[in-house]
């Protein structure tokens, strides 16, 4: 069985001897030296962006020219606490960790949904659970007894996060790896752990042995057949084999610890995420979306959310450059950044739809209203498809005729037999017969071809598009995203002008505002934090505080005062 399809165990005993897994995957992160401190372009050609996207056939075709066409500036390695500058937080309650002397102010101000800000008690509980020892939390979610001398921990808000992180550690945590050789005995029991793969698959037993340790001393063979490789540790596989759903569930568990106190939820997009670039629907990746729970109870029961507030993108790539490519110049690095920017631009498009009605693709155009060209009596599909359709239509007509004959015969003789005198009959009861609905007939290809209607909707019916957290008189919108690779996460902020979004979507814009001197309307400014290790207690708490600060800012009651934010960089 391949390691990608192997179901991970419920709990791992790190002291148990078992078959060795593949070697650990080395950590690799994308670099952005090509776009850092790059001079901005005076103009942005949105038709060139549209044409460049049309030429893309696969992800390997993305290069630096596609990013340069977006007129993108990137600032990296910013502390998560600095992604929301202090100017943003003027006039709103202090953060929960700064509320010791401002309890009255906190209780008097409400969020933009009319509810009070989360109390400090909820934050303290989440903070304490995030700072737990990894092994203690892993044993709790795996329902394993604590180690000798350790007490059982309690998980109330972070159980889903720790359950996901425990599965992540089965592929990435190499801190306890111990490989060694042991003598092979003829009657000894087989080591537990990974099942043997078939010889036809890539990961054979001998291949794993040679791959484990090629630099070690040669193995000496004894009287009973030599030595075999054994392992003690936490891993069951390598990082590049980890299924995508593990990474997604881990991030969902972490973000729900922040979203729920702010009365928000994390959901999977109900429609495939596609960025609208004039007449092109460009597919992008959005793993999760955060939305505010509406005050309307009926809408909340239907699962409708307001937003989006922020998006999450999880990616399974573990290598971002070839051996000959210098850091920052790898093709996979550029493709990774292009994916992130595409997901954030889609979030900006969705937020800009507030108060607008959807116009489906092709709505009002001649090809969705005028009849098909031609005019023959039986025009449509021809050839073998037409003959097969005719035969299917005839068979359906015969079956419908037979069913109607059976029903007419039963209606003529409604009297039941002696054996079923007291049984209810659906033919003698008019109410039951009227409730019976016939199954709709499946349309043929010719009938589908004759239907004239616009294309399918690209709007998410479960999301009421709202620019939550955007100042009312500001032309800029701040888009936040959590990016997740390996077992690390980073917070991203994209500042985009309304005119840029409209020009990207439609090719032109009637909005004439030119932006600010710090950021003209045709420039995208991307600021991103460093990568935080989820398996390190202090780093995941710092990431958690940064996400909490983003929600604290977005859920504030917005004012009419426009914000002009200067560049904030890490010291």
VOGU-3710 file (C-alpha; in Angstrom, 3 decimals, decimal comma):
1> xxxxxxxxxx> 0,000/0,000/0,000  1,330/3,448/-0,890  2,030/5,815/2,010  -0,275/8,458/0,501  -3,246/6,116/0,707  -2,335/4,616/4,063  -4,610/5,746/6,883  -2,575/7,211/9,744  -2,811/5,551/13,117  -4,935/6,984/15,910
11> xxxxxxxxxx> -1,992/7,362/18,261  1,756/6,833/17,955  3,823/5,230/20,694  7,219/6,833/20,136  8,968/4,116/22,159  7,589/1,252/20,082  9,969/-0,395/17,645  8,634/-0,633/14,089  9,595/-0,608/10,433  11,375/2,613/9,403
21> xxxxxxxxxx> 9,489/5,256/7,410  11,033/7,128/4,456  13,598/9,803/5,351  12,241/13,166/6,533  11,440/15,802/3,940  13,805/18,794/4,190  12,145/22,140/4,872  12,025/24,579/1,970  10,322/27,964/1,674  9,769/30,303/-1,288
31> xxxxxxxxxx> 11,861/33,466/-1,543  10,743/36,774/-3,072  13,952/38,644/-3,915  12,810/39,377/-7,486  9,851/41,450/-6,285  11,152/43,009/-3,073  11,834/46,777/-3,302  10,895/46,734/-6,983  10,117/50,061/-8,639  6,439/50,503/-9,399
41> xxxxxxxxxx> 5,173/50,980/-12,925  3,470/54,243/-13,811  0,722/52,404/-15,690  -0,873/48,970/-15,467  -2,081/47,377/-18,701  -5,084/45,273/-17,697  -5,584/44,057/-21,261  -2,044/42,674/-21,119  -2,941/40,856/-17,886  -5,976/39,350/-19,599
51> xxxxxxxxxx> -3,965/38,229/-22,637  -1,156/36,784/-20,518  -3,624/34,675/-18,530  -5,126/33,373/-21,768  -1,753/31,950/-22,780  -1,361/29,868/-19,605  -1,871/26,156/-20,222  -0,248/24,774/-17,071  1,314/26,071/-13,893  4,819/25,610/-15,318
61> xxxxxxxxxx> 4,095/28,435/-17,789  3,943/31,091/-15,041  7,012/33,346/-14,973  8,088/36,683/-13,538  6,412/38,601/-16,371  2,980/37,506/-15,162  3,730/38,958/-11,723  5,257/42,129/-13,160  2,094/42,690/-15,188  0,133/42,921/-11,920
71> xxxxxxxxxx> 2,382/45,810/-10,764  3,019/44,054/-7,465  5,256/45,123/-4,598  6,177/42,647/-1,846  7,405/43,256/1,714  8,423/40,142/3,655  9,387/38,955/7,148  7,057/41,343/8,970  6,046/40,411/12,492  2,462/39,207/12,698
81> xxxxxxxxxx> 1,746/41,867/15,321  2,767/44,607/12,840  0,564/43,526/9,923  -2,263/45,554/11,469  -0,512/48,868/12,288  -1,451/50,864/15,348  -3,120/53,530/13,171  -5,701/50,946/12,219  -6,653/50,413/15,861  -7,260/54,037/16,841
91> xxxxxxxxxx> -10,641/54,580/18,474  -11,468/50,905/19,027  -11,144/48,834/22,213  -7,654/47,601/23,099  -6,664/44,040/22,417  -7,498/41,463/25,053  -3,908/41,223/26,288  -3,918/45,043/26,842  -7,254/45,269/28,658  -6,054/45,221/32,255
101> xxxxxxxxxx> -6,714/48,939/32,814  -9,502/49,456/30,254  -12,293/47,080/31,238  -14,963/49,821/31,233  -14,031/50,968/27,716  -14,094/47,402/26,410  -17,549/46,663/27,795  -19,048/49,908/26,436  -17,990/49,390/22,784  -19,518/46,780/20,504
111> xxxxxxxxxx> -18,445/45,026/17,332  -20,022/45,756/13,938  -22,574/42,973/14,534  -23,838/44,583/17,741  -22,181/42,055/20,062  -19,514/42,770/22,675  -15,896/41,913/22,022  -14,741/38,484/23,248  -13,848/38,482/26,945  -10,289/37,967/28,023
121> xxxxxxxxxx> -11,228/34,637/29,627  -11,756/32,999/26,219  -8,406/34,231/24,997  -6,617/33,018/28,112  -8,100/29,520/27,743  -6,989/29,297/24,112  -3,556/30,682/24,965  -3,018/28,147/27,742  -4,009/25,249/25,479  -1,720/26,411/22,666
131> xxxxxxxxxx> 1,235/26,502/25,053  0,755/22,893/26,138  3,511/20,381/25,604  3,086/18,753/22,213  3,360/15,176/23,442  0,859/15,746/26,261  -1,699/17,182/23,828  -1,051/14,439/21,258  -1,728/11,776/23,865  -4,932/13,486/24,953
141> xxxxxxxxxx> -6,456/13,649/21,458  -5,283/10,085/20,728  -6,863/8,865/24,004  -3,544/7,528/25,245  -2,563/7,655/28,920  -0,018/10,345/29,858  3,595/9,402/30,362  4,894/8,560/33,788  5,172/11,670/35,921  2,910/13,736/33,620
151> xxxxxxxxxx> -0,679/14,757/34,285  -3,512/14,528/31,806  -4,214/17,821/30,039  -7,646/19,231/29,276  -8,584/20,459/25,792  -11,770/22,506/25,468  -11,235/24,926/22,580  -8,249/23,456/20,752  -9,091/19,743/20,430  -9,672/19,910/16,669
161> xxxxxxxxxx> -6,398/21,785/16,171  -4,381/19,329/18,250  -6,010/16,360/16,509  -4,857/17,750/13,167  -1,405/18,689/14,422  -0,917/15,182/15,831  -1,493/13,805/12,343  0,860/16,432/10,889  3,566/15,309/13,318  3,269/11,754/11,991
171> xxxxxxxxxx> 4,805/13,042/8,746  6,942/16,017/9,801  8,178/15,616/13,397  11,661/14,140/13,025  12,872/15,258/16,462  12,514/11,736/17,898  13,783/9,805/14,864  16,041/6,917/15,862  17,273/4,512/13,173  19,312/1,470/14,134
181> xxxxxxxxxx> 20,127/-2,055/12,992  19,019/-5,126/14,902  19,895/-8,778/14,337  17,454/-10,771/12,262  16,125/-13,847/14,031  14,475/-16,728/12,220  11,611/-17,000/14,705  11,426/-13,385/15,809  8,169/-11,465/15,428  7,764/-9,073/12,532
191> xxxxxxxxxx> 8,159/-5,406/13,377  4,900/-3,448/13,442  4,409/-0,261/11,524  4,378/0,310/7,823  3,031/-2,562/5,703  5,220/-3,940/2,988  4,710/-2,384/-0,426  4,336/-4,426/-3,550  7,426/-4,691/-5,783  5,589/-2,862/-8,577
201> xxxxxxxxxx> 5,218/0,281/-6,487  7,870/2,937/-6,009  8,523/2,450/-2,274  9,791/-1,149/-1,936  11,262/-2,493/1,244  14,801/-2,756/-0,106  14,502/0,684/-1,660  13,498/2,168/1,690  16,447/0,484/3,394  18,929/1,874/0,886
211> xxxxxxxxxx> 17,285/5,287/1,093  17,305/5,407/4,887  21,038/5,630/5,467  23,452/5,386/2,566  26,333/6,972/4,468  26,422/4,483/7,369  28,950/1,668/7,805  28,339/-1,606/5,945  26,204/-4,118/7,779  27,839/-7,240/9,046
221> xxxxxxxxxx> 26,035/-10,511/8,467  25,779/-12,985/11,321  24,811/-16,602/11,543  21,062/-15,939/11,488  20,871/-13,855/8,331  22,360/-10,476/9,195  20,651/-7,298/10,381  17,446/-5,441/9,658  16,683/-1,757/9,910  14,436/-0,654/12,815
231> xxxxxxxxxx> 13,014/2,670/13,916  11,673/4,446/16,970  10,001/7,829/16,738  6,786/9,598/15,809  6,791/9,578/12,031  4,816/7,176/9,849  5,827/8,801/6,555  7,657/11,751/5,030  6,316/15,279/4,740  5,797/15,191/0,982
241> xxxxxxxxxx> 3,444/12,210/1,461  1,082/13,944/3,888  -2,525/14,086/2,589  -3,912/17,562/1,947  -6,913/17,103/4,229  -4,647/16,884/7,296  -3,194/20,316/6,621  -6,643/21,774/5,958  -8,213/20,368/9,127  -5,318/21,646/11,227
251> xxxxxxxxxx> -5,696/25,197/9,940  -9,452/25,038/10,345  -9,070/23,994/13,971  -6,669/26,866/14,675  -8,774/29,531/12,967  -12,018/28,418/14,578  -10,424/29,150/17,951  -10,349/32,811/16,849  -13,425/32,992/14,616  -15,992/31,594/17,047
261> xxxxxxxxxx> -15,379/34,144/19,850  -15,941/36,877/17,230  -19,164/35,132/16,060  -17,657/34,111/12,725  -17,300/30,745/11,022  -14,851/28,985/8,723  -16,399/27,288/5,678  -15,323/25,687/2,430  -16,342/27,698/-0,682  -19,544/26,237/-2,111
271> xxxxxxxxxx> -18,581/27,109/-5,706  -15,210/26,591/-7,408  -13,137/29,758/-6,795  -12,628/31,571/-10,095  -11,147/35,020/-10,626  -13,087/37,106/-13,175  -10,688/38,804/-15,594  -12,869/40,411/-18,270  -14,274/37,429/-20,230  -11,998/34,892/-18,522
281> xxxxxxxxxx> -12,764/32,850/-15,410  -9,320/32,022/-14,032  -9,290/29,167/-11,449  -7,626/29,985/-8,128  -7,265/28,135/-4,838  -9,174/29,034/-1,686  -9,171/26,300/0,942  -11,309/28,038/3,583  -13,207/31,306/3,894  -14,078/33,185/7,085
291> xxxxxxxxxx> -17,492/34,857/7,260  -19,558/36,697/9,848  -22,710/35,005/11,132  -25,721/37,166/10,105  -28,139/38,597/12,641  -31,063/37,140/10,668  -31,710/33,763/12,286  -33,353/32,301/9,189  -30,316/33,170/7,074  -28,001/31,789/9,741
301> xxxxxxxxxx> -29,913/28,488/9,784  -29,527/28,233/6,012  -25,761/28,507/6,460  -25,450/31,974/4,926  -22,453/34,050/6,028  -21,424/37,667/5,477  -18,040/38,587/4,098  -15,584/37,232/3,263  -13,409/38,478/6,110  -10,295/36,526/5,187
311> xxxxxxxxxx> -9,325/33,452/3,191  -7,063/30,472/3,822  -4,898/28,760/1,239  -3,200/25,420/1,998  -0,702/23,965/-0,453  1,058/20,628/-0,509  4,227/21,726/-2,323  7,446/21,040/-0,392  10,089/22,055/-2,967  10,150/25,472/-4,633
321> xxxxxxxxxx> 13,215/25,524/-6,863  15,445/23,292/-8,938  19,025/22,653/-7,932  20,393/25,146/-10,463  17,963/27,954/-9,597  19,119/30,563/-7,050  16,767/31,449/-4,175  14,068/33,839/-5,298  14,393/32,914/-8,985  12,739/29,509/-9,004
331> xxxxxxxxxx> 9,773/28,943/-11,283  7,842/27,146/-8,549  8,461/30,094/-6,204  6,871/32,484/-8,697  3,973/30,087/-9,245  3,416/29,836/-5,486  3,262/33,627/-5,110  0,961/33,876/-8,141  -1,449/31,440/-6,459  -1,499/33,535/-3,290
341> xxxxxxxxxx> -2,125/36,820/-5,102  -4,866/35,239/-7,233  -6,752/34,005/-4,166  -6,537/37,428/-2,513  -7,670/39,256/-5,656  -10,721/36,987/-5,782  -11,507/37,907/-2,170  -11,228/41,589/-3,152  -13,614/40,994/-6,056  -16,128/39,255/-3,820
351> xxxxxxxxxx> -16,015/42,003/-1,192  -16,521/44,662/-3,883  -19,843/43,020/-4,884  -21,588/44,512/-1,855  -24,939/45,979/-2,910  -24,645/44,717/-6,498  -26,669/42,136/-8,399  -25,100/39,244/-10,222  -24,777/39,360/-13,989  -24,253/35,806/-15,201
361> xxxxxxxxxx> -21,755/35,160/-18,006  -23,406/35,979/-21,327  -26,541/37,475/-19,761  -28,218/39,745/-22,345  -25,854/38,751/-25,165  -27,159/37,591/-28,523  -25,828/34,054/-28,116  -28,003/33,564/-25,020  -31,186/35,150/-26,450  -31,303/34,601/-30,224
371> xxxxxxxxxx> -32,381/31,175/-31,597  -29,739/28,908/-33,034  -28,689/29,663/-36,584  -30,162/27,601/-39,399  -33,906/27,095/-39,414  -34,501/23,511/-40,537  -37,516/21,674/-39,118  -35,526/19,034/-37,221  -32,289/20,944/-36,781  -29,920/19,869/-34,054
381> xxxxxxxxxx> -27,534/16,986/-33,497  -26,866/14,924/-36,627  -25,184/11,640/-37,427  -24,779/8,747/-35,013  -25,708/10,921/-32,012  -29,041/11,789/-33,608  -29,886/8,151/-34,365  -29,000/7,109/-30,811  -31,183/9,900/-29,445  -34,118/8,802/-31,607
391> xxxxxxxxxx> -33,805/5,229/-30,375  -33,637/6,406/-26,747  -36,687/8,613/-27,280  -38,623/5,691/-28,780  -37,718/3,403/-25,887  -38,763/6,067/-23,369  -42,077/6,527/-25,211  -42,723/2,775/-25,149  -41,987/2,544/-21,442  -44,300/5,486/-20,732
401> xxxxxxxxxx> -47,064/3,862/-22,807  -46,709/0,587/-20,887  -46,860/2,358/-17,551  -49,976/4,275/-18,621  -51,642/1,017/-19,763  -50,936/-0,596/-16,388  -52,374/2,361/-14,512  -55,519/2,406/-16,691  -56,097/-1,321/-16,116  -55,793/-0,878/-12,368
411> xxxxxxxxxx> -58,171/2,064/-12,442  -60,762/-0,045/-14,294  -60,628/-2,759/-11,616  -60,076/-0,895/-8,336  -61,705/-3,653/-6,191  -59,067/-5,379/-4,098  -58,819/-9,149/-3,854  -59,897/-11,159/-0,822  -56,329/-11,425/0,422  -55,845/-7,642/0,474
421> xxxxxxxxxx> -59,336/-6,509/1,472  -58,130/-4,444/4,424  -54,934/-3,081/2,853  -54,696/0,530/1,712  -54,501/0,949/-2,033  -52,798/3,921/-3,629  -55,158/3,596/-6,588  -58,350/3,760/-4,518  -57,084/6,668/-2,436  -57,148/9,832/-4,586
431> xxxxxxxxxx> -54,905/11,746/-2,170  -52,084/9,247/-2,386  -52,276/8,989/-6,156  -52,205/12,764/-6,573  -49,075/13,051/-4,432  -47,180/10,625/-6,613  -45,001/12,670/-8,980  -43,473/11,266/-12,112  -39,699/11,270/-12,493  -38,655/14,029/-14,921
441> xxxxxxxxxx> -37,416/12,788/-18,256  -33,725/13,294/-18,935  -33,036/15,814/-21,673  -31,268/14,602/-24,782  -28,184/16,284/-26,189  -30,268/17,809/-28,965  -32,721/19,317/-26,471  -29,904/20,679/-24,333  -28,340/22,211/-27,437  -31,541/24,155/-28,161
451> xxxxxxxxxx> -31,762/25,709/-24,671  -30,787/29,384/-24,626  -29,669/30,708/-21,238  -26,686/32,457/-19,615  -23,806/30,514/-18,135  -23,851/29,104/-14,600  -23,519/31,420/-11,634  -20,043/32,193/-10,304  -21,305/33,804/-7,076  -21,377/31,891/-3,810
461> xxxxxxxxxx> -25,028/31,549/-2,755  -23,940/30,871/0,826  -22,086/34,192/1,105  -23,670/37,627/1,393  -20,900/39,768/-0,028  -20,008/42,561/2,385  -16,873/44,657/2,856  -16,614/44,013/6,573  -13,924/46,130/8,205  -13,390/48,496/5,266
471> xxxxxxxxxx> -13,628/52,235/6,099  -16,691/53,600/4,332  -14,982/56,547/2,625  -11,748/54,763/1,783  -10,997/53,649/-1,772  -8,653/50,932/-0,502  -9,582/47,526/0,825  -7,300/45,394/2,971  -7,444/41,689/2,122  -6,050/39,207/4,646
481> xxxxxxxxxx> -5,094/35,609/3,968  -3,498/32,760/5,927  -1,016/30,861/3,761  -0,024/27,350/4,867  2,780/25,109/3,582  4,797/22,329/5,261  3,819/22,699/8,941  4,168/26,489/8,830  1,743/29,369/8,307  2,076/33,028/7,345
491> xxxxxxxxxx> -0,336/35,986/7,465  -0,645/38,061/4,282  -2,159/41,502/3,743  -2,940/42,840/0,265  -3,916/46,491/-0,078  -5,880/47,036/-3,295  -7,702/50,047/-4,739  -11,312/49,915/-5,883  -10,327/51,181/-9,334  -7,800/48,355/-9,676
501> xxxxxxxxxx> -10,431/45,713/-8,872  -12,930/47,179/-11,347  -10,308/47,488/-14,095  -9,172/43,907/-13,562  -12,757/42,619/-13,642  -14,153/44,674/-16,517  -11,099/46,011/-18,338  -12,043/49,607/-17,480  -13,368/51,570/-14,505  -15,559/54,632/-14,170
511> xxxxxxxxxx> -14,013/55,394/-10,783  -11,560/58,282/-11,213  -9,801/58,398/-7,833  -6,026/58,164/-8,342  -5,135/56,865/-4,883  -2,481/58,169/-2,518  1,174/59,135/-3,114  2,265/56,147/-1,008  0,282/53,751/-3,204  -1,222/54,831/-6,545
521> xxxxxxxxxx> -4,433/53,131/-7,612  -2,706/50,831/-10,132  -0,276/49,271/-7,620  -0,746/46,198/-5,433  1,072/46,182/-2,090  1,550/42,798/-0,481  2,896/42,557/3,064  3,520/39,185/4,614  4,709/37,864/7,944  7,448/35,341/8,450
531> xxxxxxxxxx> 6,658/31,626/8,464  5,534/30,381/11,883  6,126/26,775/12,923  2,904/25,230/14,239  4,863/22,603/16,160  6,675/25,285/18,192  4,615/26,586/21,132  5,892/30,174/21,118  5,621/30,541/17,345  2,073/29,208/17,123
541> xxxxxxxxxx> 1,029/31,569/19,941  2,543/34,494/18,038  0,641/33,408/14,933  -2,548/33,043/16,978  -2,134/36,573/18,370  -1,647/37,941/14,862  -4,840/36,273/13,614  -6,731/37,500/16,696  -5,557/41,044/15,947  -6,816/40,773/12,347
551> xxxxxxxxxx> -10,291/39,701/13,514  -10,243/42,401/16,206  -9,619/45,006/13,499  -12,071/43,668/10,911  -14,945/43,264/13,375  -14,728/46,847/14,650  -17,462/49,408/14,012  -16,193/51,247/10,916  -16,142/55,033/10,732  -16,308/57,466/7,845
561> xxxxxxxxxx> -12,700/58,543/8,337  -10,446/57,295/5,502  -7,181/55,679/6,507  -3,826/56,447/4,891  -1,383/53,875/6,171  2,340/54,336/5,792  4,639/51,411/5,166  5,343/49,418/8,326  8,283/47,058/8,206  9,870/44,840/10,770
571> x> 12,780/46,273/12,665
//
